[in-house]
Amino acid sequence: MSAGTTTPVRPDDAAGAARFGFLNGFASLLRAEWIKFRSVRGWVIGMIVAVVVMEFMGLFLAQAHVGCQVSGGPAKSGAACVQPMPLGPGGEAVNDQYYFVHQPLGSSGTLTVRLTSLTGWYGGNGGVPAAPSNPLAGLQRGLQPWSKAGIIITDSTKQGSAYAAIMSTGSHGVAMQYNYTSSVAGRPGAVGPASPRWLRLVRSGDAISGYDSADGAHWTLVGAAHLAGLADTVQAGMFATSPQHTQVTQFVGHSQGQISPSLATGVFDHVRLSGGSAGGGGAWTGDNVGSNQPFGPGSTQAETFHQAGGRFTITGSGDIAPVVNGMGSGPTASISQHLIGTFAGLIAVAVVAVMFMTAEYRRGLIRLTLAASPRRWRVLVAKAVVVGAVSFVAGLVAAVIAVPIGAHIDHVNGLYVFQASAATTARVLAGTGLLLAVMAVLALAIGSMVRRSAVAVTAVIVGIVVPYFLGVAQVLPTSASEWLMRVTPAAGFSVQQSLVVYPQVTNSYTTPNGYYPLGPWGGFAVLCGWALVAMAGAVYLLRRRDA
Amino acid sequence: MNMTLAVRRDALHAEWTKLRTVSGPAWLLAGLVAATVGVGAAVDAASRCPAGEVCQVDTAKLTFTGIDLGQAVVAILAVLAFSNEYSNGMIRVTLAAMPRRGLVLAAKAALVTGLVLVAGAVGVLGSLLAGRLMLPGHGYTVARGFTALSLSDGPMLRAAAGSILYLGLIALLSLGVAALVREAAVAIGVVLALLYLFPIIVASVGADPHWQRHLEQIGPMQAGLYIQATTNLHALPLSPWAGLGVLALWSAGALLLGALSLSLRDA
């Protein structure tokens, strides 16, 4: 009982030792699983196969060429067929086509108008007038949701110029839009003789502010744009334009789409310009900006303007907006297009991941494994880490090769490749690795639960590949396949989305066009949720059942 | 001659005993029927063609959509019929008792395909019945030009019978692949990749119709399922029976390679 002869064990020491032992044990478990993985030649080959099929499908099979032949001339293909698309200030492809009635404006000034009417026409024979004398023959009355009429200040009448505009739209009320990609909502409601809209743009150097008003006396600021490097003398005036009318009818088995040009007519009065080069009293010039654009809403040959006293009636067709991937967008591609082989890679990875678990049962090795590491969940976690890490590397390597080479091939073939920011590109590349990693963990967990490799592989493929297949092959109606893309593990593919959804452009933002219903990380989270639930189930069953 | 017949009967009997005495195949056959009828009925229930609209829908394809999933169950059944023997070493007993290896493969093929045809027929007729009960009420009536959901309609009879044959050919394809690669996980991965990847590639080469058409002609699933088409036949890349023929070529090729591999390699 002499004090000092016993060394009391301090609780935190014990905990520290245990934690160290735990980490040490887990590290050797990881090492054991890694050795198992790399010593089975078939599994290593399986991972290499995954990378190779991703490249083969993505670069060789998923190629699109633009071909053309001008009446009797030699058949051409690729870039020779395509006129370049106009690019906006941010470098993105844009539609820039509108009827513009304008005057020069100096470095500061104000343009105010009253818009009393916005009406439209659409349909017809693909832009070819039924009778040359009457371009409106065969058209129906009606506005598109984003038909627009309003005022605009633009660097020049060249397509793709920097601009800021405030307008009234077909069904989205007043909006201030600038530099193609930005749109801010203003006063809601439709415009008409009983409810006119007053619109105002104020330029001060590079800054342009947009205001709207119901009565011309009480003004509300809608938005402010900063257009870097705006020229001293710009063009200011009234415009009207209307994007193509798109009607997509979805059927089981296929969808049917119709595109036709449309027209919007805006009626303006109370036009006041201060800061114009001629002191506001200059003559107004009419221009059909971008009427020769190769792809886009098309022309109806009815674009015009006339002026009677202080009243301007302007009719235009086209759009001032970014190009999106969908019907009528011309030959375009996204940087993710060449990752289509992820499906094939995924099947190879799933086969390897499932066998990584089921092989233990088949050879009876599982009893040795569990005897060496009686805490069974740690075995499963170690396997998940190993197979997940290997799959991540495989996916990343495949994507880093396929994306830049694919974009180059598209460029040579005459396709416009939608530009993606560096952050988006990094997310798509790393996301492909993460996608394969989490799907491998899911496959491993299912393999551990069902123990039968054929059933497990089928479950993974049916859960991940089939929902996407049903969507792109249009076997199911769009609503049903988009629902599947939200709730099944296939939602994870949205991490590969590189296209941007623009609410100010009407389009069918669906999976076959490269837009997933959940955001990139939202969809990935759904996949992670599946993997977590499957891992929990696998741990539970591994502890409960005899090996 | 009698001797050969007896051997063949014995081979069939042995395979039948193996299939009959484990519960897996029975469950998978039930799963085949459930997947085919269930998916078909769900799609029937979700589809509408409102009055006044023009719907270009093929009622045969619509009501037999369940085959898209049912074929995965067929692939599991056929692959397991072979791979299971390799995984538990039974194959050595089988081949010792039945040294003519081609006969073993033939007996398995005959039995598995026969069972799949029977269960497939139940699934296809069930789907047809579900379509018949639901689709006319959703606007898909004969009066509006849709194919009648009845076996007395020539094209519909061809679509129904062809769908059953399609499942049988998928069984043969899977069996051939399983004999070739042996490992169940790899075999099922190869079969499902062959089936589902072609349509995904086709959808992604949108801008090149020429390439697309060729891929549609050689893809085992897409070509094989032309047998379900009853409308717009002239627009198909292949005629319905030629499409099923493409799948038959895939199955024959897989079986041939499987038979070669079985007789040349050690078990």
Interface residues (C-beta under 8 A of the other chain):
Chain A: G42 G46 M57 L61 A62 Q63 A64 H65 V66 T249 F251 V252 G253 H254 Q256 P331 Q337 I340 F343 A344 I347 A348 A350 V351 V354 M355 T358 R362 L415 R452 S453 A454 V455 A456 V457 T458 I461 V462 V465 V466 Y468 F469 L470 V472 A473 V475 L476 P477 A480 P512
Chain B: V43 A46 S47 E53 C55 Q56 V57 D58 K61 L62 T65 D68 L69 A72 V73 A75 I76 V79 L80 S83 S87 E183 A184 A185 V186 A187 I188 G189 L192 A193 Y196 L197 P199 I200 I201 V202 A203 S204 V205 G206 A207 D208 W211 L215
